[in-house]
Amino acid sequence: MHIQAIKDEVRKLSKAEKAELMHFMIELLSDDDFELSQAWKTELDRREEALDSGVATGKPAKDVIAKYLSR
């Protein structure tokens, strides 16, 4: 199956099905020997410091997903 055919099929899915597929793809990629670039490592360190210092606040994943699914 070609990638365009897959994209066309994904467009037909409900938001909940797309979210489930996204979760699957993230898990699939995390099983790979993926290596973050130095730029991403630096960015993640910056975000972690912002959270730890209280400059930034996080949101529970369930709230973020619910907001996405309500669109």
mmCIF file of the N, C-alpha and C atoms, coordinates in Angstrom:
data_MODEL
# 
_entry.id   MODEL 
# 
loop_
_atom_site.group_PDB 
_atom_site.id 
_atom_site.type_symbol 
_atom_site.label_atom_id 
_atom_site.label_alt_id 
_atom_site.label_comp_id 
_atom_site.label_asym_id 
_atom_site.label_entity_id 
_atom_site.label_seq_id 
_atom_site.pdbx_PDB_ins_code 
_atom_site.Cartn_x 
_atom_site.Cartn_y 
_atom_site.Cartn_z 
_atom_site.occupancy 
_atom_site.B_iso_or_equiv 
_atom_site.pdbx_formal_charge 
_atom_site.auth_seq_id 
_atom_site.auth_comp_id 
_atom_site.auth_asym_id 
_atom_site.auth_atom_id 
_atom_site.pdbx_PDB_model_num 
ATOM 1   N N  . MET A 1 1  ? 0.857   -1.170 0.000  1.00 0.00 ? 1  MET A N  1 
ATOM 2   C CA . MET A 1 1  ? 0.000   0.000  0.000  1.00 0.00 ? 1  MET A CA 1 
ATOM 3   C C  . MET A 1 1  ? 0.905   1.236  0.000  1.00 0.00 ? 1  MET A C  1 
ATOM 4   N N  . HIS A 1 2  ? 0.576   2.205  -0.812 1.00 0.00 ? 2  HIS A N  1 
ATOM 5   C CA . HIS A 1 2  ? 1.341   3.442  -0.893 1.00 0.00 ? 2  HIS A CA 1 
ATOM 6   C C  . HIS A 1 2  ? 0.952   4.396  0.244  1.00 0.00 ? 2  HIS A C  1 
ATOM 7   N N  . ILE A 1 3  ? 1.881   5.257  0.611  1.00 0.00 ? 3  ILE A N  1 
ATOM 8   C CA . ILE A 1 3  ? 1.651   6.169  1.727  1.00 0.00 ? 3  ILE A CA 1 
ATOM 9   C C  . ILE A 1 3  ? 0.448   7.078  1.482  1.00 0.00 ? 3  ILE A C  1 
ATOM 10  N N  . GLN A 1 4  ? 0.230   7.505  0.239  1.00 0.00 ? 4  GLN A N  1 
ATOM 11  C CA . GLN A 1 4  ? -0.909  8.379  -0.042 1.00 0.00 ? 4  GLN A CA 1 
ATOM 12  C C  . GLN A 1 4  ? -2.227  7.645  0.215  1.00 0.00 ? 4  GLN A C  1 
ATOM 13  N N  . ALA A 1 5  ? -2.279  6.366  -0.111 1.00 0.00 ? 5  ALA A N  1 
ATOM 14  C CA . ALA A 1 5  ? -3.491  5.577  0.149  1.00 0.00 ? 5  ALA A CA 1 
ATOM 15  C C  . ALA A 1 5  ? -3.733  5.475  1.657  1.00 0.00 ? 5  ALA A C  1 
ATOM 16  N N  . ILE A 1 6  ? -2.675  5.324  2.415  1.00 0.00 ? 6  ILE A N  1 
ATOM 17  C CA . ILE A 1 6  ? -2.805  5.257  3.872  1.00 0.00 ? 6  ILE A CA 1 
ATOM 18  C C  . ILE A 1 6  ? -3.315  6.596  4.404  1.00 0.00 ? 6  ILE A C  1 
ATOM 19  N N  . LYS A 1 7  ? -2.735  7.691  3.917  1.00 0.00 ? 7  LYS A N  1 
ATOM 20  C CA . LYS A 1 7  ? -3.184  9.023  4.347  1.00 0.00 ? 7  LYS A CA 1 
ATOM 21  C C  . LYS A 1 7  ? -4.659  9.233  4.025  1.00 0.00 ? 7  LYS A C  1 
ATOM 22  N N  . ASP A 1 8  ? -5.070  8.807  2.848  1.00 0.00 ? 8  ASP A N  1 
ATOM 23  C CA . ASP A 1 8  ? -6.474  8.953  2.457  1.00 0.00 ? 8  ASP A CA 1 
ATOM 24  C C  . ASP A 1 8  ? -7.390  8.174  3.398  1.00 0.00 ? 8  ASP A C  1 
ATOM 25  N N  . GLU A 1 9  ? -6.974  6.984  3.791  1.00 0.00 ? 9  GLU A N  1 
ATOM 26  C CA . GLU A 1 9  ? -7.771  6.176  4.709  1.00 0.00 ? 9  GLU A CA 1 
ATOM 27  C C  . GLU A 1 9  ? -7.808  6.800  6.098  1.00 0.00 ? 9  GLU A C  1 
ATOM 28  N N  . VAL A 1 10 ? -6.688  7.343  6.544  1.00 0.00 ? 10 VAL A N  1 
ATOM 29  C CA . VAL A 1 10 ? -6.626  7.961  7.870  1.00 0.00 ? 10 VAL A CA 1 
ATOM 30  C C  . VAL A 1 10 ? -7.580  9.150  7.947  1.00 0.00 ? 10 VAL A C  1 
ATOM 31  N N  . ARG A 1 11 ? -7.690  9.905  6.862  1.00 0.00 ? 11 ARG A N  1 
ATOM 32  C CA . ARG A 1 11 ? -8.597  11.060 6.842  1.00 0.00 ? 11 ARG A CA 1 
ATOM 33  C C  . ARG A 1 11 ? -10.048 10.646 7.091  1.00 0.00 ? 11 ARG A C  1 
ATOM 34  N N  . LYS A 1 12 ? -10.390 9.424  6.806  1.00 0.00 ? 12 LYS A N  1 
ATOM 35  C CA . LYS A 1 12 ? -11.760 8.926  6.974  1.00 0.00 ? 12 LYS A CA 1 
ATOM 36  C C  . LYS A 1 12 ? -12.068 8.527  8.414  1.00 0.00 ? 12 LYS A C  1 
ATOM 37  N N  . LEU A 1 13 ? -11.039 8.413  9.258  1.00 0.00 ? 13 LEU A N  1 
ATOM 38  C CA . LEU A 1 13 ? -11.231 7.964  10.634 1.00 0.00 ? 13 LEU A CA 1 
ATOM 39  C C  . LEU A 1 13 ? -11.868 9.048  11.490 1.00 0.00 ? 13 LEU A C  1 
ATOM 40  N N  . SER A 1 14 ? -12.517 8.622  12.557 1.00 0.00 ? 14 SER A N  1 
ATOM 41  C CA . SER A 1 14 ? -13.048 9.578  13.535 1.00 0.00 ? 14 SER A CA 1 
ATOM 42  C C  . SER A 1 14 ? -11.879 10.169 14.313 1.00 0.00 ? 14 SER A C  1 
ATOM 43  N N  . LYS A 1 15 ? -12.124 11.239 15.047 1.00 0.00 ? 15 LYS A N  1 
ATOM 44  C CA . LYS A 1 15 ? -11.070 11.846 15.858 1.00 0.00 ? 15 LYS A CA 1 
ATOM 45  C C  . LYS A 1 15 ? -10.526 10.856 16.883 1.00 0.00 ? 15 LYS A C  1 
ATOM 46  N N  . ALA A 1 16 ? -11.412 10.086 17.471 1.00 0.00 ? 16 ALA A N  1 
ATOM 47  C CA . ALA A 1 16 ? -10.974 9.106  18.465 1.00 0.00 ? 16 ALA A CA 1 
ATOM 48  C C  . ALA A 1 16 ? -10.086 8.046  17.813 1.00 0.00 ? 16 ALA A C  1 
ATOM 49  N N  . GLU A 1 17 ? -10.453 7.614  16.623 1.00 0.00 ? 17 GLU A N  1 
ATOM 50  C CA . GLU A 1 17 ? -9.639  6.616  15.915 1.00 0.00 ? 17 GLU A CA 1 
ATOM 51  C C  . GLU A 1 17 ? -8.287  7.207  15.508 1.00 0.00 ? 17 GLU A C  1 
ATOM 52  N N  . LYS A 1 18 ? -8.282  8.470  15.087 1.00 0.00 ? 18 LYS A N  1 
ATOM 53  C CA . LYS A 1 18 ? -7.020  9.127  14.736 1.00 0.00 ? 18 LYS A CA 1 
ATOM 54  C C  . LYS A 1 18 ? -6.121  9.242  15.967 1.00 0.00 ? 18 LYS A C  1 
ATOM 55  N N  . ALA A 1 19 ? -6.702  9.581  17.105 1.00 0.00 ? 19 ALA A N  1 
ATOM 56  C CA . ALA A 1 19 ? -5.924  9.685  18.341 1.00 0.00 ? 19 ALA A CA 1 
ATOM 57  C C  . ALA A 1 19 ? -5.328  8.332  18.708 1.00 0.00 ? 19 ALA A C  1 
ATOM 58  N N  . GLU A 1 20 ? -6.114  7.278  18.561 1.00 0.00 ? 20 GLU A N  1 
ATOM 59  C CA . GLU A 1 20 ? -5.609  5.934  18.851 1.00 0.00 ? 20 GLU A CA 1 
ATOM 60  C C  . GLU A 1 20 ? -4.473  5.575  17.899 1.00 0.00 ? 20 GLU A C  1 
ATOM 61  N N  . LEU A 1 21 ? -4.632  5.924  16.628 1.00 0.00 ? 21 LEU A N  1 
ATOM 62  C CA . LEU A 1 21 ? -3.586  5.656  15.649 1.00 0.00 ? 21 LEU A CA 1 
ATOM 63  C C  . LEU A 1 21 ? -2.318  6.441  15.969 1.00 0.00 ? 21 LEU A C  1 
ATOM 64  N N  . MET A 1 22 ? -2.480  7.699  16.371 1.00 0.00 ? 22 MET A N  1 
ATOM 65  C CA . MET A 1 22 ? -1.324  8.509  16.744 1.00 0.00 ? 22 MET A CA 1 
ATOM 66  C C  . MET A 1 22 ? -0.585  7.873  17.916 1.00 0.00 ? 22 MET A C  1 
ATOM 67  N N  . HIS A 1 23 ? -1.333  7.421  18.903 1.00 0.00 ? 23 HIS A N  1 
ATOM 68  C CA . HIS A 1 23 ? -0.718  6.764  20.063 1.00 0.00 ? 23 HIS A CA 1 
ATOM 69  C C  . HIS A 1 23 ? 0.061   5.530  19.611 1.00 0.00 ? 23 HIS A C  1 
ATOM 70  N N  . PHE A 1 24 ? -0.525  4.746  18.728 1.00 0.00 ? 24 PHE A N  1 
ATOM 71  C CA . PHE A 1 24 ? 0.136   3.555  18.199 1.00 0.00 ? 24 PHE A CA 1 
ATOM 72  C C  . PHE A 1 24 ? 1.432   3.931  17.482 1.00 0.00 ? 24 PHE A C  1 
ATOM 73  N N  . MET A 1 25 ? 1.376   4.966  16.655 1.00 0.00 ? 25 MET A N  1 
ATOM 74  C CA . MET A 1 25 ? 2.553   5.371  15.897 1.00 0.00 ? 25 MET A CA 1 
ATOM 75  C C  . MET A 1 25 ? 3.668   5.856  16.824 1.00 0.00 ? 25 MET A C  1 
ATOM 76  N N  . ILE A 1 26 ? 3.302   6.590  17.866 1.00 0.00 ? 26 ILE A N  1 
ATOM 77  C CA . ILE A 1 26 ? 4.305   7.053  18.823 1.00 0.00 ? 26 ILE A CA 1 
ATOM 78  C C  . ILE A 1 26 ? 4.961   5.869  19.512 1.00 0.00 ? 26 ILE A C  1 
ATOM 79  N N  . GLU A 1 27 ? 4.156   4.896  19.920 1.00 0.00 ? 27 GLU A N  1 
ATOM 80  C CA . GLU A 1 27 ? 4.720   3.694  20.548 1.00 0.00 ? 27 GLU A CA 1 
ATOM 81  C C  . GLU A 1 27 ? 5.613   2.943  19.574 1.00 0.00 ? 27 GLU A C  1 
ATOM 82  N N  . LEU A 1 28 ? 5.188   2.864  18.328 1.00 0.00 ? 28 LEU A N  1 
ATOM 83  C CA . LEU A 1 28 ? 5.964   2.171  17.303 1.00 0.00 ? 28 LEU A CA 1 
ATOM 84  C C  . LEU A 1 28 ? 7.318   2.855  17.113 1.00 0.00 ? 28 LEU A C  1 
ATOM 85  N N  . LEU A 1 29 ? 7.311   4.164  17.060 1.00 0.00 ? 29 LEU A N  1 
ATOM 86  C CA . LEU A 1 29 ? 8.558   4.902  16.891 1.00 0.00 ? 29 LEU A CA 1 
ATOM 87  C C  . LEU A 1 29 ? 9.443   4.814  18.125 1.00 0.00 ? 29 LEU A C  1 
ATOM 88  N N  . SER A 1 30 ? 8.839   4.744  19.297 1.00 0.00 ? 30 SER A N  1 
ATOM 89  C CA . SER A 1 30 ? 9.647   4.693  20.506 1.00 0.00 ? 30 SER A CA 1 
ATOM 90  C C  . SER A 1 30 ? 10.350  3.352  20.664 1.00 0.00 ? 30 SER A C  1 
ATOM 91  N N  . ASP A 1 31 ? 9.883   2.336  19.953 1.00 0.00 ? 31 ASP A N  1 
ATOM 92  C CA . ASP A 1 31 ? 10.550  1.032  19.985 1.00 0.00 ? 31 ASP A CA 1 
ATOM 93  C C  . ASP A 1 31 ? 11.800  1.026  19.114 1.00 0.00 ? 31 ASP A C  1 
ATOM 94  N N  . ASP A 1 32 ? 11.953  2.049  18.286 1.00 0.00 ? 32 ASP A N  1 
ATOM 95  C CA . ASP A 1 32 ? 13.084  2.159  17.382 1.00 0.00 ? 32 ASP A CA 1 
ATOM 96  C C  . ASP A 1 32 ? 14.308  2.677  18.140 1.00 0.00 ? 32 ASP A C  1 
ATOM 97  N N  . ASP A 1 33 ? 15.448  2.582  17.543 1.00 0.00 ? 33 ASP A N  1 
ATOM 98  C CA . ASP A 1 33 ? 16.666  3.126  18.128 1.00 0.00 ? 33 ASP A CA 1 
ATOM 99  C C  . ASP A 1 33 ? 16.777  4.608  17.779 1.00 0.00 ? 33 ASP A C  1 
ATOM 100 N N  . PHE A 1 34 ? 15.747  5.343  18.137 1.00 0.00 ? 34 PHE A N  1 
ATOM 101 C CA . PHE A 1 34 ? 15.651  6.763  17.814 1.00 0.00 ? 34 PHE A CA 1 
ATOM 102 C C  . PHE A 1 34 ? 16.567  7.568  18.718 1.00 0.00 ? 34 PHE A C  1 
ATOM 103 N N  . GLU A 1 35 ? 17.306  8.488  18.139 1.00 0.00 ? 35 GLU A N  1 
ATOM 104 C CA . GLU A 1 35 ? 18.217  9.334  18.892 1.00 0.00 ? 35 GLU A CA 1 
ATOM 105 C C  . GLU A 1 35 ? 17.824  10.789 18.693 1.00 0.00 ? 35 GLU A C  1 
ATOM 106 N N  . LEU A 1 36 ? 17.610  11.501 19.801 1.00 0.00 ? 36 LEU A N  1 
ATOM 107 C CA . LEU A 1 36 ? 17.271  12.920 19.723 1.00 0.00 ? 36 LEU A CA 1 
ATOM 108 C C  . LEU A 1 36 ? 18.484  13.731 19.295 1.00 0.00 ? 36 LEU A C  1 
ATOM 109 N N  . SER A 1 37 ? 18.223  14.764 18.511 1.00 0.00 ? 37 SER A N  1 
ATOM 110 C CA . SER A 1 37 ? 19.303  15.675 18.143 1.00 0.00 ? 37 SER A CA 1 
ATOM 111 C C  . SER A 1 37 ? 19.691  16.496 19.375 1.00 0.00 ? 37 SER A C  1 
ATOM 112 N N  . GLN A 1 38 ? 20.855  17.098 19.327 1.00 0.00 ? 38 GLN A N  1 
ATOM 113 C CA . GLN A 1 38 ? 21.306  17.939 20.437 1.00 0.00 ? 38 GLN A CA 1 
ATOM 114 C C  . GLN A 1 38 ? 20.363  19.117 20.627 1.00 0.00 ? 38 GLN A C  1 
ATOM 115 N N  . ALA A 1 39 ? 19.825  19.660 19.528 1.00 0.00 ? 39 ALA A N  1 
ATOM 116 C CA . ALA A 1 39 ? 18.894  20.789 19.624 1.00 0.00 ? 39 ALA A CA 1 
ATOM 117 C C  . ALA A 1 39 ? 17.642  20.387 20.403 1.00 0.00 ? 39 ALA A C  1 
ATOM 118 N N  . TRP A 1 40 ? 17.107  19.190 20.145 1.00 0.00 ? 40 TRP A N  1 
ATOM 119 C CA . TRP A 1 40 ? 15.921  18.728 20.875 1.00 0.00 ? 40 TRP A CA 1 
ATOM 120 C C  . TRP A 1 40 ? 16.252  18.446 22.332 1.00 0.00 ? 40 TRP A C  1 
ATOM 121 N N  . LYS A 1 41 ? 17.408  17.883 22.592 1.00 0.00 ? 41 LYS A N  1 
ATOM 122 C CA . LYS A 1 41 ? 17.813  17.637 23.979 1.00 0.00 ? 41 LYS A CA 1 
ATOM 123 C C  . LYS A 1 41 ? 17.889  18.953 24.739 1.00 0.00 ? 41 LYS A C  1 
ATOM 124 N N  . THR A 1 42 ? 18.449  19.980 24.104 1.00 0.00 ? 42 THR A N  1 
ATOM 125 C CA . THR A 1 42 ? 18.541  21.302 24.722 1.00 0.00 ? 42 THR A CA 1 
ATOM 126 C C  . THR A 1 42 ? 17.155  21.869 24.980 1.00 0.00 ? 42 THR A C  1 
ATOM 127 N N  . GLU A 1 43 ? 16.268  21.742 24.005 1.00 0.00 ? 43 GLU A N  1 
ATOM 128 C CA . GLU A 1 43 ? 14.900  22.244 24.165 1.00 0.00 ? 43 GLU A CA 1 
ATOM 129 C C  . GLU A 1 43 ? 14.169  21.519 25.286 1.00 0.00 ? 43 GLU A C  1 
ATOM 130 N N  . LEU A 1 44 ? 14.315  20.215 25.357 1.00 0.00 ? 44 LEU A N  1 
ATOM 131 C CA . LEU A 1 44 ? 13.654  19.447 26.413 1.00 0.00 ? 44 LEU A CA 1 
ATOM 132 C C  . LEU A 1 44 ? 14.209  19.824 27.792 1.00 0.00 ? 44 LEU A C  1 
ATOM 133 N N  . ASP A 1 45 ? 15.512  20.048 27.868 1.00 0.00 ? 45 ASP A N  1 
ATOM 134 C CA . ASP A 1 45 ? 16.109  20.503 29.134 1.00 0.00 ? 45 ASP A CA 1 
ATOM 135 C C  . ASP A 1 45 ? 15.532  21.860 29.536 1.00 0.00 ? 45 ASP A C  1 
ATOM 136 N N  . ARG A 1 46 ? 15.386  22.775 28.565 1.00 0.00 ? 46 ARG A N  1 
ATOM 137 C CA . ARG A 1 46 ? 14.823  24.097 28.840 1.00 0.00 ? 46 ARG A CA 1 
ATOM 138 C C  . ARG A 1 46 ? 13.400  23.981 29.357 1.00 0.00 ? 46 ARG A C  1 
ATOM 139 N N  . ARG A 1 47 ? 12.600  23.129 28.706 1.00 0.00 ? 47 ARG A N  1 
ATOM 140 C CA . ARG A 1 47 ? 11.211  22.946 29.142 1.00 0.00 ? 47 ARG A CA 1 
ATOM 141 C C  . ARG A 1 47 ? 11.132  22.323 30.525 1.00 0.00 ? 47 ARG A C  1 
ATOM 142 N N  . GLU A 1 48 ? 11.994  21.354 30.793 1.00 0.00 ? 48 GLU A N  1 
ATOM 143 C CA . GLU A 1 48 ? 12.012  20.726 32.112 1.00 0.00 ? 48 GLU A CA 1 
ATOM 144 C C  . GLU A 1 48 ? 12.361  21.754 33.185 1.00 0.00 ? 48 GLU A C  1 
ATOM 145 N N  . GLU A 1 49 ? 13.339  22.596 32.911 1.00 0.00 ? 49 GLU A N  1 
ATOM 146 C CA . GLU A 1 49 ? 13.731  23.639 33.870 1.00 0.00 ? 49 GLU A CA 1 
ATOM 147 C C  . GLU A 1 49 ? 12.580  24.614 34.100 1.00 0.00 ? 49 GLU A C  1 
ATOM 148 N N  . ALA A 1 50 ? 11.857  24.975 33.022 1.00 0.00 ? 50 ALA A N  1 
ATOM 149 C CA . ALA A 1 50 ? 10.718  25.887 33.161 1.00 0.00 ? 50 ALA A CA 1 
ATOM 150 C C  . ALA A 1 50 ? 9.626   25.268 34.024 1.00 0.00 ? 50 ALA A C  1 
ATOM 151 N N  . LEU A 1 51 ? 9.399   23.979 33.871 1.00 0.00 ? 51 LEU A N  1 
ATOM 152 C CA . LEU A 1 51 ? 8.406   23.288 34.708 1.00 0.00 ? 51 LEU A CA 1 
ATOM 153 C C  . LEU A 1 51 ? 8.877   23.209 36.151 1.00 0.00 ? 51 LEU A C  1 
ATOM 154 N N  . ASP A 1 52 ? 10.146  22.833 36.339 1.00 0.00 ? 52 ASP A N  1 
ATOM 155 C CA . ASP A 1 52 ? 10.681  22.683 37.691 1.00 0.00 ? 52 ASP A CA 1 
ATOM 156 C C  . ASP A 1 52 ? 10.695  24.002 38.457 1.00 0.00 ? 52 ASP A C  1 
ATOM 157 N N  . SER A 1 53 ? 10.956  25.106 37.760 1.00 0.00 ? 53 SER A N  1 
ATOM 158 C CA . SER A 1 53 ? 11.050  26.406 38.417 1.00 0.00 ? 53 SER A CA 1 
ATOM 159 C C  . SER A 1 53 ? 9.697   27.093 38.577 1.00 0.00 ? 53 SER A C  1 
ATOM 160 N N  . GLY A 1 54 ? 8.649   26.526 37.964 1.00 0.00 ? 54 GLY A N  1 
ATOM 161 C CA . GLY A 1 54 ? 7.328   27.118 38.072 1.00 0.00 ? 54 GLY A CA 1 
ATOM 162 C C  . GLY A 1 54 ? 7.031   28.179 37.024 1.00 0.00 ? 54 GLY A C  1 
ATOM 163 N N  . VAL A 1 55 ? 7.976   28.435 36.123 1.00 0.00 ? 55 VAL A N  1 
ATOM 164 C CA . VAL A 1 55 ? 7.763   29.408 35.046 1.00 0.00 ? 55 VAL A CA 1 
ATOM 165 C C  . VAL A 1 55 ? 6.674   28.898 34.099 1.00 0.00 ? 55 VAL A C  1 
ATOM 166 N N  . ALA A 1 56 ? 6.651   27.596 33.883 1.00 0.00 ? 56 ALA A N  1 
ATOM 167 C CA . ALA A 1 56 ? 5.639   26.971 33.023 1.00 0.00 ? 56 ALA A CA 1 
ATOM 168 C C  . ALA A 1 56 ? 4.876   25.944 33.841 1.00 0.00 ? 56 ALA A C  1 
ATOM 169 N N  . THR A 1 57 ? 3.648   25.663 33.431 1.00 0.00 ? 57 THR A N  1 
ATOM 170 C CA . THR A 1 57 ? 2.856   24.623 34.087 1.00 0.00 ? 57 THR A CA 1 
ATOM 171 C C  . THR A 1 57 ? 2.399   23.623 33.049 1.00 0.00 ? 57 THR A C  1 
ATOM 172 N N  . GLY A 1 58 ? 2.256   22.404 33.467 1.00 0.00 ? 58 GLY A N  1 
ATOM 173 C CA . GLY A 1 58 ? 1.796   21.351 32.574 1.00 0.00 ? 58 GLY A CA 1 
ATOM 174 C C  . GLY A 1 58 ? 0.306   21.130 32.720 1.00 0.00 ? 58 GLY A C  1 
ATOM 175 N N  . LYS A 1 59 ? -0.232  20.339 31.818 1.00 0.00 ? 59 LYS A N  1 
ATOM 176 C CA . LYS A 1 59 ? -1.634  19.945 31.873 1.00 0.00 ? 59 LYS A CA 1 
ATOM 177 C C  . LYS A 1 59 ? -1.697  18.427 31.815 1.00 0.00 ? 59 LYS A C  1 
ATOM 178 N N  . PRO A 1 60 ? -2.654  17.835 32.524 1.00 0.00 ? 60 PRO A N  1 
ATOM 179 C CA . PRO A 1 60 ? -2.788  16.379 32.453 1.00 0.00 ? 60 PRO A CA 1 
ATOM 180 C C  . PRO A 1 60 ? -3.089  15.931 31.017 1.00 0.00 ? 60 PRO A C  1 
ATOM 181 N N  . ALA A 1 61 ? -2.489  14.832 30.620 1.00 0.00 ? 61 ALA A N  1 
ATOM 182 C CA . ALA A 1 61 ? -2.683  14.321 29.258 1.00 0.00 ? 61 ALA A CA 1 
ATOM 183 C C  . ALA A 1 61 ? -4.160  14.119 28.948 1.00 0.00 ? 61 ALA A C  1 
ATOM 184 N N  . LYS A 1 62 ? -4.933  13.657 29.930 1.00 0.00 ? 62 LYS A N  1 
ATOM 185 C CA . LYS A 1 62 ? -6.352  13.415 29.675 1.00 0.00 ? 62 LYS A CA 1 
ATOM 186 C C  . LYS A 1 62 ? -7.076  14.705 29.301 1.00 0.00 ? 62 LYS A C  1 
ATOM 187 N N  . ASP A 1 63 ? -6.649  15.843 29.870 1.00 0.00 ? 63 ASP A N  1 
ATOM 188 C CA . ASP A 1 63 ? -7.261  17.129 29.532 1.00 0.00 ? 63 ASP A CA 1 
ATOM 189 C C  . ASP A 1 63 ? -6.880  17.567 28.120 1.00 0.00 ? 63 ASP A C  1 
ATOM 190 N N  . VAL A 1 64 ? -5.630  17.366 27.758 1.00 0.00 ? 64 VAL A N  1 
ATOM 191 C CA . VAL A 1 64 ? -5.164  17.729 26.418 1.00 0.00 ? 64 VAL A CA 1 
ATOM 192 C C  . VAL A 1 64 ? -5.865  16.874 25.370 1.00 0.00 ? 64 VAL A C  1 
ATOM 193 N N  . ILE A 1 65 ? -5.965  15.580 25.631 1.00 0.00 ? 65 ILE A N  1 
ATOM 194 C CA . ILE A 1 65 ? -6.634  14.677 24.676 1.00 0.00 ? 65 ILE A CA 1 
ATOM 195 C C  . ILE A 1 65 ? -8.114  15.018 24.570 1.00 0.00 ? 65 ILE A C  1 
ATOM 196 N N  . ALA A 1 66 ? -8.746  15.308 25.695 1.00 0.00 ? 66 ALA A N  1 
ATOM 197 C CA . ALA A 1 66 ? -10.168 15.671 25.661 1.00 0.00 ? 66 ALA A CA 1 
ATOM 198 C C  . ALA A 1 66 ? -10.387 16.931 24.852 1.00 0.00 ? 66 ALA A C  1 
ATOM 199 N N  . LYS A 1 67 ? -9.501  17.913 24.987 1.00 0.00 ? 67 LYS A N  1 
ATOM 200 C CA . LYS A 1 67 ? -9.620  19.137 24.202 1.00 0.00 ? 67 LYS A CA 1 
ATOM 201 C C  . LYS A 1 67 ? -9.494  18.830 22.716 1.00 0.00 ? 67 LYS A C  1 
ATOM 202 N N  . TYR A 1 68 ? -8.521  17.959 22.339 1.00 0.00 ? 68 TYR A N  1 
ATOM 203 C CA . TYR A 1 68 ? -8.345  17.585 20.948 1.00 0.00 ? 68 TYR A CA 1 
ATOM 204 C C  . TYR A 1 68 ? -9.578  16.860 20.412 1.00 0.00 ? 68 TYR A C  1 
ATOM 205 N N  . LEU A 1 69 ? -10.105 15.947 21.183 1.00 0.00 ? 69 LEU A N  1 
ATOM 206 C CA . LEU A 1 69 ? -11.241 15.151 20.725 1.00 0.00 ? 69 LEU A CA 1 
ATOM 207 C C  . LEU A 1 69 ? -12.524 15.971 20.632 1.00 0.00 ? 69 LEU A C  1 
ATOM 208 N N  . SER A 1 70 ? -12.610 17.095 21.364 1.00 0.00 ? 70 SER A N  1 
ATOM 209 C CA . SER A 1 70 ? -13.822 17.909 21.337 1.00 0.00 ? 70 SER A CA 1 
ATOM 210 C C  . SER A 1 70 ? -13.890 18.832 20.115 1.00 0.00 ? 70 SER A C  1 
ATOM 211 N N  . ARG A 1 71 ? -12.814 18.914 19.371 1.00 0.00 ? 71 ARG A N  1 
ATOM 212 C CA . ARG A 1 71 ? -12.780 19.806 18.191 1.00 0.00 ? 71 ARG A CA 1 
ATOM 213 C C  . ARG A 1 71 ? -13.547 19.237 17.033 1.00 0.00 ? 71 ARG A C  1 
# 
